[in-house]
Amino acid sequence: MRIADNFKDYELIDCSGGERLERWGDIILIRPDPQIIWNTEKKNPLWDNAHARYIRSDKGGGRWQVYKKLPDRWNIAYKNLSFNVRTMGFKHTGVFPEQGVNWDYAAEKIRSADKQLSILNLFGYTGCATLSALEAGARVCHVDASKGMVQWASDNARESSLQDKPVRWLVDDCIKFVRRELRRGNRYDGIIMDPPSYGRGPGGEVWKLEEQIYSFIELTSELLSEDASFFILNSYTAGLSPSVMKYILDSVIVPRHGGKVTCDEIGLPVTDSGLVLPCGSTAIWESGK
């Protein structure tokens, strides 16, 4: 497992009974996590002294139960980057800390390249991967279907003093965008992709990631340049194990570009137990050049 242990402003303090006890800067939050199926004793006093807890509804969704005054938003740092954090609907905060291992991987590849890399970040969300790539020296195209998320990503760039770096902020359907880029003849040296479990296709049809991922990878891989460096595929979908995603990348990218594919779970260290919470799956193709 690849463990994201470079955060100073985020800490997974404990996890039990379907919940995480987390520190986001100076703010303590309790959030649900369905894969936490163990019921270890909640000894840490912060379980009873959090700022807010996300309470799921039996009808779907949920709400934040606030115990102490919360700012509308606040900042946490990751190395030289600064991210805005908010208590959003459906338990999210705008940052997935376990992704730090993928941000670091991409940044290392970008810094070690003998030219400025052009990176495509699909389903770019609030831009954490985009900022890491920009800070490392890449040109980045950031695409997300949500106008609010793209604005949040742009705000994060300003918070990190990266607003003048070479980046395109695009509000667009990712599938439509990829098809247009292929027609335009544009290519990228690295692609980062973290698609949602459920989404809507170009015609508005609902699609499940595990049913569409192979054809979408086939399509998107055509955007890799002749001397491309990497392709990162991340997923939180239960049906897509690291090995399944590796098989897809091995089948689609390696025959055309060579290189190799690695895969693993990504996770967060748990302070109180000394164990690691699995948080998602990643497969990475790299050229080996």
ABEGO torsion letter per residue (X at the ends): XBBBAABAABBBABBBGGBBBBBBEABBBBBBBAABABBBBBABAAAAABABBBBBBAAEEEBBBBABBBBABBBBBBEABBBBBBBBBGGBAGBBAAAAAAAAAAAAAAAABABBBBBBBBGAEAGAAAAAAAAAGBBBBBBBABAAAAAAAAAAAAAAGAAABBBBBBBBBAAAAAAAAAAAGBBBABBBBBBBABBBBAAGBBBBAAAAAAAAAAAAAAABBAABABBBBBBABAABBAAAAAAAAAAAAAAAAEEBBBBBBBBBBBAAAGBBBBAEBBBBBBAGX
